[in-house]
Amino acid sequence: MSTPQGYVDVRDSWYYILHPRPAYIIVAEANGKTNFMAASWVMPLSEEPPRIVVALDKESYTAKLIVDSGVFSVNVYTVNERDFVYSAGTISGKDTDKLSLLGAKVSKNPATGIPRIERPRPIGVIESRVYKIYGDVAEDVYLVVGDVVAAYADEKLFNERFGWDLRNTKILLHAAGRGFTTNSYVYVARKLI
Amino acid sequence: MSTPQGYVDVRDSWYYILHPRPAYIIVAEANGKTNFMAASWVMPLSEEPPRIVVALDKESYTAKLIVDSGVFSVNVYTVNERDFVYSAGTISGKDTDKLSLLGAKVSKNPATGIPRIERPRPIGVIESRVYKIYGDVAEDVYLVVGDVVAAYADEKLFNERFGWDLRNTKILLHAAGRGFTTNSYVYVARKLI
């Protein structure tokens, strides 16, 4: 490859170019087992119909529960919960009870039957029903496409027009390894022409 | 839907729950025409093979150029370039020459033939070759899966172990509408157990 002057080839850690990005907790439950994991490879896919995509390690226990149950939630945190989210991302729930280890509590939305984290309290939740799972698009990863069936945010921190109130909301963003960061205040862009 | 206490149902602007997130410029060229657009619905998909996914409005001119050429790049900016990125996201290149309107310059990597922005200078670039385009997963949106064929970052701002040096790098993040933000410094997480 010819790398332009002033740049360094970063082929081995290329995905860090697309970080920092929000770090979430994904929750799922199937056959009486509940688990959750950290994930930042999550994004909106389409506004209408409301759909998201999530990239999940095929070996992860949460991915297995999503495949089995067909539902999951995406839980949004502030930077204050970085230790919880980091820990959730480094412990497997396959052979341990991650919930009690981390002091977390999961509840189901009675209207949808979809589990979310209740404690530590997320500032936003998207509940999703699997629309399609692509298992052949990457060797180790499922590309999960989900319909958004419910979406709610902390009433003190979010408004429908501007989204999060960034003066008062410090969204958790994952940089690399143990490194997290958060947003600063708002910069208002103007049109150049 | 039953919204838990302390939360507000945000079904109409649900995707803002997943913001702020990095805002990029996507560049493509086909049949002698070059164009670019702003996008923040972009993420890594798999580490090995290195793959990314991008959600693109089917009607966008850049999406058409990607379908025709099979290649594109993702260009990363700092918050200093918010006016450029915002403007790139609000002007269509279909009937105008967006490059000259915005004073931008595009170059091709001689080794790969893939176009990137040269000016205003991005701090990082991922060059990608389309692996697969899913046109049936959302009505108005292509889900583009691309192989990463080159990845390079500003040699002063990035290192392979920690990614961006967040003390000195202010990544552009899109909040909502004209509102952008950037990262703060690094918080180091610790394991709870």
Interface residues (C-beta under 8 A of the other chain):
Chain A: M1 S2 T3 P4 G6 Y7 V8 D9 V10 R11 D12 S13 W14 Y15 Y16 I17 L18 H19 P20 R21 P22 W41 V42 M43 P44 L45 S46 E47 E48 P49 P50 R51 I52 V53 A55 V74 V76 V79 R82 D83 F84 V85 Y86 S87 T90 I91 L101 L102 S107 N109 P110 A111 T112 G124 V125 I126 Y131 K132 Y134 V137 A138 E139 D140 V141 L143 V145 V148 V149 A150 A151 Y152 A153 D154 E155 K156 F158 E160 R161 F162 G163 W164 L166 K170 I171 L173 A175 A176 G177 R178 G179 F180 T181 T182 N183 S184 Y185 V186 Y187 V188 A189 R190 K191 L192 I193
Chain B: M1 S2 T3 P4 G6 Y7 V8 D9 V10 R11 D12 S13 W14 Y15 Y16 I17 L18 H19 P20 R21 P22 W41 V42 M43 P44 L45 S46 E47 E48 P49 P50 R51 I52 V53 A55 V74 V76 V79 R82 D83 F84 V85 Y86 S87 T90 I91 L101 L102 S107 N109 P110 A111 T112 G124 V125 I126 Y131 K132 Y134 V137 A138 E139 D140 V141 L143 V145 V148 V149 A150 A151 Y152 A153 D154 E155 K156 F158 E160 R161 F162 G163 W164 L166 K170 I171 L173 A175 A176 G177 R178 G179 F180 T181 T182 N183 S184 Y185 V186 Y187 V188 A189 R190 K191 L192 I193
